[in-house]
Amino acid sequence: MISGTVSDYNNETLILLEKKYGDGIRLLHNAHDGNKVAVKKDIVTSNLKADIKIIIERPITYQGRTLTMTAGVKVYNND
């Protein structure tokens, strides 16, 4: 049984986003399998989607076996 993987992964992803962008990212909505965040305009670049994708595609290892966890990314401009 795997319990808590989704919420742990969401939490870890939010921590990594905060480490990279500081207060430039704010959590707007948290759900079991998704988070909605706001990004300050001054850090939005053409590479933002690629940068975030790198953050949320990473391996997890348990008992010597590795699996790459992946989450989808959608970036919207709300000018």
PDB file with one MODEL, atoms N, CA, C and O in Angstrom:
MODEL        1
ATOM      1  N   MET A   1       0.848  -1.192   0.000  1.00  0.00           N
ATOM      2  CA  MET A   1       0.000   0.000   0.000  1.00  0.00           C
ATOM      3  C   MET A   1       0.885   1.244   0.000  1.00  0.00           C
ATOM      4  O   MET A   1       1.864   1.327   0.741  1.00  0.00           O
ATOM      5  N   ILE A   2       0.530   2.191  -0.828  1.00  0.00           N
ATOM      6  CA  ILE A   2       1.205   3.487  -0.849  1.00  0.00           C
ATOM      7  C   ILE A   2       0.210   4.512  -0.340  1.00  0.00           C
ATOM      8  O   ILE A   2      -0.851   4.715  -0.931  1.00  0.00           O
ATOM      9  N   SER A   3       0.557   5.142   0.741  1.00  0.00           N
ATOM     10  CA  SER A   3      -0.346   6.124   1.325  1.00  0.00           C
ATOM     11  C   SER A   3       0.366   7.457   1.467  1.00  0.00           C
ATOM     12  O   SER A   3       1.499   7.518   1.944  1.00  0.00           O
ATOM     13  N   GLY A   4      -0.281   8.491   1.063  1.00  0.00           N
ATOM     14  CA  GLY A   4       0.281   9.827   1.234  1.00  0.00           C
ATOM     15  C   GLY A   4       1.227  10.279   0.136  1.00  0.00           C
ATOM     16  O   GLY A   4       1.760  11.386   0.201  1.00  0.00           O
ATOM     17  N   THR A   5       1.444   9.448  -0.866  1.00  0.00           N
ATOM     18  CA  THR A   5       2.397   9.807  -1.915  1.00  0.00           C
ATOM     19  C   THR A   5       1.992  11.093  -2.615  1.00  0.00           C
ATOM     20  O   THR A   5       2.833  11.966  -2.833  1.00  0.00           O
ATOM     21  N   VAL A   6       0.731  11.224  -2.968  1.00  0.00           N
ATOM     22  CA  VAL A   6       0.281  12.411  -3.702  1.00  0.00           C
ATOM     23  C   VAL A   6       0.442  13.662  -2.850  1.00  0.00           C
ATOM     24  O   VAL A   6       0.978  14.664  -3.324  1.00  0.00           O
ATOM     25  N   SER A   7      -0.009  13.622  -1.613  1.00  0.00           N
ATOM     26  CA  SER A   7       0.100  14.817  -0.774  1.00  0.00           C
ATOM     27  C   SER A   7       1.555  15.128  -0.456  1.00  0.00           C
ATOM     28  O   SER A   7       1.935  16.298  -0.419  1.00  0.00           O
ATOM     29  N   ASP A   8       2.376  14.110  -0.227  1.00  0.00           N
ATOM     30  CA  ASP A   8       3.802  14.350   0.012  1.00  0.00           C
ATOM     31  C   ASP A   8       4.453  14.990  -1.209  1.00  0.00           C
ATOM     32  O   ASP A   8       5.257  15.913  -1.083  1.00  0.00           O
ATOM     33  N   TYR A   9       4.101  14.494  -2.387  1.00  0.00           N
ATOM     34  CA  TYR A   9       4.669  15.028  -3.621  1.00  0.00           C
ATOM     35  C   TYR A   9       4.233  16.474  -3.836  1.00  0.00           C
ATOM     36  O   TYR A   9       5.041  17.314  -4.233  1.00  0.00           O
ATOM     37  N   ASN A  10       2.955  16.769  -3.573  1.00  0.00           N
ATOM     38  CA  ASN A  10       2.468  18.148  -3.668  1.00  0.00           C
ATOM     39  C   ASN A  10       3.224  19.058  -2.705  1.00  0.00           C
ATOM     40  O   ASN A  10       3.659  20.146  -3.081  1.00  0.00           O
ATOM     41  N   ASN A  11       3.376  18.612  -1.478  1.00  0.00           N
ATOM     42  CA  ASN A  11       4.073  19.427  -0.481  1.00  0.00           C
ATOM     43  C   ASN A  11       5.519  19.674  -0.880  1.00  0.00           C
ATOM     44  O   ASN A  11       6.010  20.800  -0.787  1.00  0.00           O
ATOM     45  N   GLU A  12       6.200  18.626  -1.322  1.00  0.00           N
ATOM     46  CA  GLU A  12       7.597  18.771  -1.731  1.00  0.00           C
ATOM     47  C   GLU A  12       7.723  19.724  -2.916  1.00  0.00           C
ATOM     48  O   GLU A  12       8.643  20.540  -2.967  1.00  0.00           O
ATOM     49  N   THR A  13       6.806  19.620  -3.857  1.00  0.00           N
ATOM     50  CA  THR A  13       6.830  20.503  -5.024  1.00  0.00           C
ATOM     51  C   THR A  13       6.654  21.956  -4.612  1.00  0.00           C
ATOM     52  O   THR A  13       7.369  22.828  -5.106  1.00  0.00           O
ATOM     53  N   LEU A  14       5.717  22.226  -3.716  1.00  0.00           N
ATOM     54  CA  LEU A  14       5.519  23.601  -3.240  1.00  0.00           C
ATOM     55  C   LEU A  14       6.755  24.121  -2.523  1.00  0.00           C
ATOM     56  O   LEU A  14       7.113  25.288  -2.686  1.00  0.00           O
ATOM     57  N   ILE A  15       7.407  23.291  -1.743  1.00  0.00           N
ATOM     58  CA  ILE A  15       8.637  23.699  -1.053  1.00  0.00           C
ATOM     59  C   ILE A  15       9.725  24.035  -2.064  1.00  0.00           C
ATOM     60  O   ILE A  15      10.418  25.041  -1.915  1.00  0.00           O
ATOM     61  N   LEU A  16       9.881  23.196  -3.099  1.00  0.00           N
ATOM     62  CA  LEU A  16      10.889  23.471  -4.128  1.00  0.00           C
ATOM     63  C   LEU A  16      10.581  24.751  -4.904  1.00  0.00           C
ATOM     64  O   LEU A  16      11.492  25.507  -5.238  1.00  0.00           O
ATOM     65  N   LEU A  17       9.298  24.997  -5.193  1.00  0.00           N
ATOM     66  CA  LEU A  17       8.922  26.237  -5.873  1.00  0.00           C
ATOM     67  C   LEU A  17       9.260  27.447  -5.008  1.00  0.00           C
ATOM     68  O   LEU A  17       9.761  28.454  -5.508  1.00  0.00           O
ATOM     69  N   GLU A  18       8.984  27.344  -3.718  1.00  0.00           N
ATOM     70  CA  GLU A  18       9.296  28.458  -2.817  1.00  0.00           C
ATOM     71  C   GLU A  18      10.805  28.688  -2.730  1.00  0.00           C
ATOM     72  O   GLU A  18      11.252  29.835  -2.696  1.00  0.00           O
ATOM     73  N   LYS A  19      11.591  27.615  -2.695  1.00  0.00           N
ATOM     74  CA  LYS A  19      13.047  27.767  -2.658  1.00  0.00           C
ATOM     75  C   LYS A  19      13.558  28.467  -3.910  1.00  0.00           C
ATOM     76  O   LYS A  19      14.476  29.284  -3.834  1.00  0.00           O
ATOM     77  N   LYS A  20      12.966  28.151  -5.066  1.00  0.00           N
ATOM     78  CA  LYS A  20      13.438  28.737  -6.326  1.00  0.00           C
ATOM     79  C   LYS A  20      12.940  30.163  -6.528  1.00  0.00           C
ATOM     80  O   LYS A  20      13.698  31.023  -6.975  1.00  0.00           O
ATOM     81  N   TYR A  21      11.657  30.427  -6.199  1.00  0.00           N
ATOM     82  CA  TYR A  21      11.054  31.714  -6.533  1.00  0.00           C
ATOM     83  C   TYR A  21      10.725  32.582  -5.326  1.00  0.00           C
ATOM     84  O   TYR A  21      10.262  33.710  -5.493  1.00  0.00           O
ATOM     85  N   GLY A  22      10.953  32.084  -4.116  1.00  0.00           N
ATOM     86  CA  GLY A  22      10.681  32.873  -2.913  1.00  0.00           C
ATOM     87  C   GLY A  22       9.227  33.298  -2.835  1.00  0.00           C
ATOM     88  O   GLY A  22       8.319  32.507  -3.090  1.00  0.00           O
ATOM     89  N   ASP A  23       9.020  34.560  -2.479  1.00  0.00           N
ATOM     90  CA  ASP A  23       7.641  35.046  -2.345  1.00  0.00           C
ATOM     91  C   ASP A  23       7.026  35.404  -3.693  1.00  0.00           C
ATOM     92  O   ASP A  23       5.954  36.005  -3.747  1.00  0.00           O
ATOM     93  N   GLY A  24       7.694  35.041  -4.771  1.00  0.00           N
ATOM     94  CA  GLY A  24       7.161  35.273  -6.110  1.00  0.00           C
ATOM     95  C   GLY A  24       6.058  34.300  -6.488  1.00  0.00           C
ATOM     96  O   GLY A  24       5.375  34.482  -7.496  1.00  0.00           O
ATOM     97  N   ILE A  25       5.887  33.267  -5.675  1.00  0.00           N
ATOM     98  CA  ILE A  25       4.829  32.289  -5.922  1.00  0.00           C
ATOM     99  C   ILE A  25       3.976  32.170  -4.668  1.00  0.00           C
ATOM    100  O   ILE A  25       4.492  32.067  -3.555  1.00  0.00           O
ATOM    101  N   ARG A  26       2.670  32.186  -4.865  1.00  0.00           N
ATOM    102  CA  ARG A  26       1.715  32.045  -3.754  1.00  0.00           C
ATOM    103  C   ARG A  26       0.751  30.898  -4.045  1.00  0.00           C
ATOM    104  O   ARG A  26       0.254  30.760  -5.163  1.00  0.00           O
ATOM    105  N   LEU A  27       0.498  30.093  -3.044  1.00  0.00           N
ATOM    106  CA  LEU A  27      -0.485  29.024  -3.172  1.00  0.00           C
ATOM    107  C   LEU A  27      -1.882  29.630  -3.122  1.00  0.00           C
ATOM    108  O   LEU A  27      -2.233  30.314  -2.161  1.00  0.00           O
ATOM    109  N   LEU A  28      -2.677  29.379  -4.160  1.00  0.00           N
ATOM    110  CA  LEU A  28      -4.050  29.876  -4.206  1.00  0.00           C
ATOM    111  C   LEU A  28      -5.051  28.811  -3.794  1.00  0.00           C
ATOM    112  O   LEU A  28      -6.024  29.095  -3.096  1.00  0.00           O
ATOM    113  N   HIS A  29      -4.801  27.573  -4.234  1.00  0.00           N
ATOM    114  CA  HIS A  29      -5.748  26.501  -3.949  1.00  0.00           C
ATOM    115  C   HIS A  29      -4.990  25.185  -3.874  1.00  0.00           C
ATOM    116  O   HIS A  29      -4.178  24.879  -4.747  1.00  0.00           O
ATOM    117  N   ASN A  30      -5.251  24.422  -2.851  1.00  0.00           N
ATOM    118  CA  ASN A  30      -4.641  23.114  -2.679  1.00  0.00           C
ATOM    119  C   ASN A  30      -5.733  22.064  -2.716  1.00  0.00           C
ATOM    120  O   ASN A  30      -6.748  22.191  -2.031  1.00  0.00           O
ATOM    121  N   ALA A  31      -5.531  21.041  -3.504  1.00  0.00           N
ATOM    122  CA  ALA A  31      -6.468  19.926  -3.583  1.00  0.00           C
ATOM    123  C   ALA A  31      -5.668  18.635  -3.467  1.00  0.00           C
ATOM    124  O   ALA A  31      -4.437  18.657  -3.469  1.00  0.00           O
ATOM    125  N   HIS A  32      -6.360  17.529  -3.367  1.00  0.00           N
ATOM    126  CA  HIS A  32      -5.681  16.242  -3.188  1.00  0.00           C
ATOM    127  C   HIS A  32      -4.639  15.989  -4.282  1.00  0.00           C
ATOM    128  O   HIS A  32      -3.529  15.541  -3.991  1.00  0.00           O
ATOM    129  N   ASP A  33      -4.988  16.270  -5.519  1.00  0.00           N
ATOM    130  CA  ASP A  33      -4.079  15.933  -6.609  1.00  0.00           C
ATOM    131  C   ASP A  33      -3.722  17.120  -7.486  1.00  0.00           C
ATOM    132  O   ASP A  33      -3.411  16.951  -8.665  1.00  0.00           O
ATOM    133  N   GLY A  34      -3.764  18.327  -6.917  1.00  0.00           N
ATOM    134  CA  GLY A  34      -3.375  19.484  -7.710  1.00  0.00           C
ATOM    135  C   GLY A  34      -3.288  20.738  -6.874  1.00  0.00           C
ATOM    136  O   GLY A  34      -3.958  20.864  -5.850  1.00  0.00           O
ATOM    137  N   ASN A  35      -2.468  21.654  -7.312  1.00  0.00           N
ATOM    138  CA  ASN A  35      -2.305  22.943  -6.645  1.00  0.00           C
ATOM    139  C   ASN A  35      -2.427  24.042  -7.678  1.00  0.00           C
ATOM    140  O   ASN A  35      -1.978  23.891  -8.814  1.00  0.00           O
ATOM    141  N   LYS A  36      -3.036  25.151  -7.283  1.00  0.00           N
ATOM    142  CA  LYS A  36      -3.073  26.324  -8.138  1.00  0.00           C
ATOM    143  C   LYS A  36      -2.242  27.396  -7.443  1.00  0.00           C
ATOM    144  O   LYS A  36      -2.464  27.715  -6.275  1.00  0.00           O
ATOM    145  N   VAL A  37      -1.277  27.948  -8.185  1.00  0.00           N
ATOM    146  CA  VAL A  37      -0.400  28.974  -7.626  1.00  0.00           C
ATOM    147  C   VAL A  37      -0.429  30.222  -8.501  1.00  0.00           C
ATOM    148  O   VAL A  37      -0.665  30.151  -9.707  1.00  0.00           O
ATOM    149  N   ALA A  38      -0.188  31.349  -7.875  1.00  0.00           N
ATOM    150  CA  ALA A  38      -0.046  32.608  -8.597  1.00  0.00           C
ATOM    151  C   ALA A  38       1.441  32.945  -8.652  1.00  0.00           C
ATOM    152  O   ALA A  38       2.178  32.726  -7.690  1.00  0.00           O
ATOM    153  N   VAL A  39       1.865  33.479  -9.788  1.00  0.00           N
ATOM    154  CA  VAL A  39       3.264  33.834  -9.996  1.00  0.00           C
ATOM    155  C   VAL A  39       3.343  35.328 -10.270  1.00  0.00           C
ATOM    156  O   VAL A  39       2.622  35.847 -11.122  1.00  0.00           O
ATOM    157  N   LYS A  40       4.223  36.023  -9.546  1.00  0.00           N
ATOM    158  CA  LYS A  40       4.395  37.464  -9.774  1.00  0.00           C
ATOM    159  C   LYS A  40       4.900  37.709 -11.187  1.00  0.00           C
ATOM    160  O   LYS A  40       5.734  36.967 -11.705  1.00  0.00           O
ATOM    161  N   LYS A  41       4.377  38.766 -11.798  1.00  0.00           N
ATOM    162  CA  LYS A  41       4.723  39.059 -13.189  1.00  0.00           C
ATOM    163  C   LYS A  41       6.212  39.263 -13.407  1.00  0.00           C
ATOM    164  O   LYS A  41       6.728  38.926 -14.471  1.00  0.00           O
ATOM    165  N   ASP A  42       6.910  39.809 -12.421  1.00  0.00           N
ATOM    166  CA  ASP A  42       8.330  40.104 -12.628  1.00  0.00           C
ATOM    167  C   ASP A  42       9.207  38.850 -12.706  1.00  0.00           C
ATOM    168  O   ASP A  42      10.366  38.944 -13.111  1.00  0.00           O
ATOM    169  N   ILE A  43       8.684  37.684 -12.331  1.00  0.00           N
ATOM    170  CA  ILE A  43       9.481  36.463 -12.487  1.00  0.00           C
ATOM    171  C   ILE A  43       8.988  35.585 -13.623  1.00  0.00           C
ATOM    172  O   ILE A  43       9.576  34.544 -13.918  1.00  0.00           O
ATOM    173  N   VAL A  44       7.909  36.010 -14.257  1.00  0.00           N
ATOM    174  CA  VAL A  44       7.402  35.229 -15.384  1.00  0.00           C
ATOM    175  C   VAL A  44       8.312  35.452 -16.584  1.00  0.00           C
ATOM    176  O   VAL A  44       8.532  36.583 -17.017  1.00  0.00           O
ATOM    177  N   THR A  45       8.830  34.365 -17.103  1.00  0.00           N
ATOM    178  CA  THR A  45       9.679  34.427 -18.293  1.00  0.00           C
ATOM    179  C   THR A  45       9.157  33.409 -19.287  1.00  0.00           C
ATOM    180  O   THR A  45       8.268  32.617 -18.977  1.00  0.00           O
ATOM    181  N   SER A  46       9.708  33.441 -20.456  1.00  0.00           N
ATOM    182  CA  SER A  46       9.305  32.463 -21.457  1.00  0.00           C
ATOM    183  C   SER A  46       9.693  31.053 -21.029  1.00  0.00           C
ATOM    184  O   SER A  46       9.154  30.075 -21.547  1.00  0.00           O
ATOM    185  N   ASN A  47      10.623  30.945 -20.089  1.00  0.00           N
ATOM    186  CA  ASN A  47      11.078  29.631 -19.637  1.00  0.00           C
ATOM    187  C   ASN A  47      10.373  29.154 -18.380  1.00  0.00           C
ATOM    188  O   ASN A  47      10.726  28.099 -17.852  1.00  0.00           O
ATOM    189  N   LEU A  48       9.393  29.889 -17.881  1.00  0.00           N
ATOM    190  CA  LEU A  48       8.754  29.536 -16.620  1.00  0.00           C
ATOM    191  C   LEU A  48       8.180  28.125 -16.652  1.00  0.00           C
ATOM    192  O   LEU A  48       8.402  27.349 -15.723  1.00  0.00           O
ATOM    193  N   LYS A  49       7.455  27.786 -17.696  1.00  0.00           N
ATOM    194  CA  LYS A  49       6.849  26.450 -17.773  1.00  0.00           C
ATOM    195  C   LYS A  49       7.931  25.373 -17.766  1.00  0.00           C
ATOM    196  O   LYS A  49       7.782  24.356 -17.088  1.00  0.00           O
ATOM    197  N   ALA A  50       9.000  25.576 -18.498  1.00  0.00           N
ATOM    198  CA  ALA A  50      10.091  24.605 -18.524  1.00  0.00           C
ATOM    199  C   ALA A  50      10.772  24.520 -17.166  1.00  0.00           C
ATOM    200  O   ALA A  50      11.115  23.426 -16.719  1.00  0.00           O
ATOM    201  N   ASP A  51      10.975  25.661 -16.499  1.00  0.00           N
ATOM    202  CA  ASP A  51      11.600  25.671 -15.176  1.00  0.00           C
ATOM    203  C   ASP A  51      10.760  24.900 -14.170  1.00  0.00           C
ATOM    204  O   ASP A  51      11.293  24.102 -13.399  1.00  0.00           O
ATOM    205  N   ILE A  52       9.460  25.129 -14.170  1.00  0.00           N
ATOM    206  CA  ILE A  52       8.581  24.441 -13.225  1.00  0.00           C
ATOM    207  C   ILE A  52       8.516  22.951 -13.561  1.00  0.00           C
ATOM    208  O   ILE A  52       8.465  22.113 -12.661  1.00  0.00           O
ATOM    209  N   LYS A  53       8.518  22.624 -14.843  1.00  0.00           N
ATOM    210  CA  LYS A  53       8.470  21.213 -15.231  1.00  0.00           C
ATOM    211  C   LYS A  53       9.672  20.460 -14.678  1.00  0.00           C
ATOM    212  O   LYS A  53       9.536  19.315 -14.246  1.00  0.00           O
ATOM    213  N   ILE A  54      10.841  21.082 -14.684  1.00  0.00           N
ATOM    214  CA  ILE A  54      12.040  20.454 -14.120  1.00  0.00           C
ATOM    215  C   ILE A  54      11.841  20.192 -12.631  1.00  0.00           C
ATOM    216  O   ILE A  54      12.244  19.145 -12.126  1.00  0.00           O
ATOM    217  N   ILE A  55      11.231  21.126 -11.935  1.00  0.00           N
ATOM    218  CA  ILE A  55      11.004  20.976 -10.500  1.00  0.00           C
ATOM    219  C   ILE A  55      10.089  19.798 -10.206  1.00  0.00           C
ATOM    220  O   ILE A  55      10.309  19.079  -9.231  1.00  0.00           O
ATOM    221  N   ILE A  56       9.075  19.587 -11.022  1.00  0.00           N
ATOM    222  CA  ILE A  56       8.087  18.563 -10.681  1.00  0.00           C
ATOM    223  C   ILE A  56       8.279  17.242 -11.416  1.00  0.00           C
ATOM    224  O   ILE A  56       7.405  16.377 -11.358  1.00  0.00           O
ATOM    225  N   GLU A  57       9.384  17.071 -12.094  1.00  0.00           N
ATOM    226  CA  GLU A  57       9.743  15.776 -12.656  1.00  0.00           C
ATOM    227  C   GLU A  57      11.041  15.347 -11.997  1.00  0.00           C
ATOM    228  O   GLU A  57      12.121  15.808 -12.365  1.00  0.00           O
ATOM    229  N   ARG A  58      10.923  14.459 -11.020  1.00  0.00           N
ATOM    230  CA  ARG A  58      12.118  14.043 -10.306  1.00  0.00           C
ATOM    231  C   ARG A  58      11.943  12.610  -9.802  1.00  0.00           C
ATOM    232  O   ARG A  58      10.820  12.140  -9.615  1.00  0.00           O
ATOM    233  N   PRO A  59      13.057  11.929  -9.586  1.00  0.00           N
ATOM    234  CA  PRO A  59      12.984  10.538  -9.153  1.00  0.00           C
ATOM    235  C   PRO A  59      12.731  10.416  -7.650  1.00  0.00           C
ATOM    236  O   PRO A  59      13.154  11.263  -6.863  1.00  0.00           O
ATOM    237  N   ILE A  60      12.040   9.357  -7.277  1.00  0.00           N
ATOM    238  CA  ILE A  60      11.961   8.972  -5.869  1.00  0.00           C
ATOM    239  C   ILE A  60      12.500   7.550  -5.786  1.00  0.00           C
ATOM    240  O   ILE A  60      12.281   6.737  -6.684  1.00  0.00           O
ATOM    241  N   THR A  61      13.196   7.264  -4.716  1.00  0.00           N
ATOM    242  CA  THR A  61      13.809   5.953  -4.550  1.00  0.00           C
ATOM    243  C   THR A  61      13.321   5.327  -3.252  1.00  0.00           C
ATOM    244  O   THR A  61      13.284   5.973  -2.205  1.00  0.00           O
ATOM    245  N   TYR A  62      12.951   4.068  -3.346  1.00  0.00           N
ATOM    246  CA  TYR A  62      12.524   3.316  -2.177  1.00  0.00           C
ATOM    247  C   TYR A  62      13.082   1.903  -2.283  1.00  0.00           C
ATOM    248  O   TYR A  62      12.868   1.214  -3.281  1.00  0.00           O
ATOM    249  N   GLN A  63      13.780   1.488  -1.271  1.00  0.00           N
ATOM    250  CA  GLN A  63      14.394   0.160  -1.221  1.00  0.00           C
ATOM    251  C   GLN A  63      15.187  -0.155  -2.484  1.00  0.00           C
ATOM    252  O   GLN A  63      15.084  -1.247  -3.043  1.00  0.00           O
ATOM    253  N   GLY A  64      15.981   0.822  -2.927  1.00  0.00           N
ATOM    254  CA  GLY A  64      16.865   0.621  -4.059  1.00  0.00           C
ATOM    255  C   GLY A  64      16.219   0.680  -5.430  1.00  0.00           C
ATOM    256  O   GLY A  64      16.898   0.500  -6.441  1.00  0.00           O
ATOM    257  N   ARG A  65      14.915   0.931  -5.481  1.00  0.00           N
ATOM    258  CA  ARG A  65      14.227   1.037  -6.771  1.00  0.00           C
ATOM    259  C   ARG A  65      13.832   2.489  -6.981  1.00  0.00           C
ATOM    260  O   ARG A  65      13.386   3.155  -6.047  1.00  0.00           O
ATOM    261  N   THR A  66      13.991   2.979  -8.196  1.00  0.00           N
ATOM    262  CA  THR A  66      13.723   4.381  -8.505  1.00  0.00           C
ATOM    263  C   THR A  66      12.578   4.498  -9.502  1.00  0.00           C
ATOM    264  O   THR A  66      12.478   3.729 -10.458  1.00  0.00           O
ATOM    265  N   LEU A  67      11.730   5.468  -9.257  1.00  0.00           N
ATOM    266  CA  LEU A  67      10.603   5.776 -10.127  1.00  0.00           C
ATOM    267  C   LEU A  67      10.577   7.284 -10.329  1.00  0.00           C
ATOM    268  O   LEU A  67      10.715   8.035  -9.364  1.00  0.00           O
ATOM    269  N   THR A  68      10.404   7.737 -11.552  1.00  0.00           N
ATOM    270  CA  THR A  68      10.308   9.163 -11.807  1.00  0.00           C
ATOM    271  C   THR A  68       8.868   9.599 -11.619  1.00  0.00           C
ATOM    272  O   THR A  68       7.967   9.121 -12.307  1.00  0.00           O
ATOM    273  N   MET A  69       8.660  10.509 -10.681  1.00  0.00           N
ATOM    274  CA  MET A  69       7.336  11.075 -10.434  1.00  0.00           C
ATOM    275  C   MET A  69       7.187  12.299 -11.332  1.00  0.00           C
ATOM    276  O   MET A  69       8.101  13.118 -11.433  1.00  0.00           O
ATOM    277  N   THR A  70       6.054  12.416 -11.971  1.00  0.00           N
ATOM    278  CA  THR A  70       5.814  13.499 -12.910  1.00  0.00           C
ATOM    279  C   THR A  70       4.460  14.132 -12.630  1.00  0.00           C
ATOM    280  O   THR A  70       3.493  13.436 -12.321  1.00  0.00           O
ATOM    281  N   ALA A  71       4.397  15.428 -12.736  1.00  0.00           N
ATOM    282  CA  ALA A  71       3.133  16.145 -12.609  1.00  0.00           C
ATOM    283  C   ALA A  71       2.982  17.064 -13.818  1.00  0.00           C
ATOM    284  O   ALA A  71       3.971  17.537 -14.378  1.00  0.00           O
ATOM    285  N   GLY A  72       1.761  17.304 -14.203  1.00  0.00           N
ATOM    286  CA  GLY A  72       1.518  18.196 -15.339  1.00  0.00           C
ATOM    287  C   GLY A  72       1.618  19.648 -14.918  1.00  0.00           C
ATOM    288  O   GLY A  72       1.413  19.988 -13.753  1.00  0.00           O
ATOM    289  N   VAL A  73       1.934  20.496 -15.873  1.00  0.00           N
ATOM    290  CA  VAL A  73       2.062  21.931 -15.616  1.00  0.00           C
ATOM    291  C   VAL A  73       1.231  22.693 -16.640  1.00  0.00           C
ATOM    292  O   VAL A  73       1.328  22.434 -17.840  1.00  0.00           O
ATOM    293  N   LYS A  74       0.432  23.613 -16.176  1.00  0.00           N
ATOM    294  CA  LYS A  74      -0.262  24.546 -17.049  1.00  0.00           C
ATOM    295  C   LYS A  74       0.070  25.946 -16.545  1.00  0.00           C
ATOM    296  O   LYS A  74      -0.074  26.240 -15.358  1.00  0.00           O
ATOM    297  N   VAL A  75       0.511  26.797 -17.451  1.00  0.00           N
ATOM    298  CA  VAL A  75       0.835  28.173 -17.087  1.00  0.00           C
ATOM    299  C   VAL A  75      -0.086  29.083 -17.894  1.00  0.00           C
ATOM    300  O   VAL A  75      -0.110  29.038 -19.124  1.00  0.00           O
ATOM    301  N   TYR A  76      -0.841  29.909 -17.172  1.00  0.00           N
ATOM    302  CA  TYR A  76      -1.784  30.827 -17.806  1.00  0.00           C
ATOM    303  C   TYR A  76      -1.367  32.265 -17.545  1.00  0.00           C
ATOM    304  O   TYR A  76      -0.826  32.574 -16.483  1.00  0.00           O
ATOM    305  N   ASN A  77      -1.611  33.131 -18.493  1.00  0.00           N
ATOM    306  CA  ASN A  77      -1.375  34.560 -18.316  1.00  0.00           C
ATOM    307  C   ASN A  77      -2.718  35.218 -18.004  1.00  0.00           C
ATOM    308  O   ASN A  77      -3.634  35.195 -18.826  1.00  0.00           O
ATOM    309  N   ASN A  78      -2.826  35.796 -16.824  1.00  0.00           N
ATOM    310  CA  ASN A  78      -4.077  36.420 -16.397  1.00  0.00           C
ATOM    311  C   ASN A  78      -3.960  37.941 -16.327  1.00  0.00           C
ATOM    312  O   ASN A  78      -4.378  38.552 -15.343  1.00  0.00           O
ATOM    313  N   ASP A  79      -3.398  38.547 -17.359  1.00  0.00           N
ATOM    314  CA  ASP A  79      -3.247  40.025 -17.350  1.00  0.00           C
ATOM    315  C   ASP A  79      -4.581  40.705 -17.210  1.00  0.00           C
ATOM    316  O   ASP A  79      -4.647  41.933 -17.184  1.00  0.00           O
TER     317      ASP A  79
ENDMDL
END
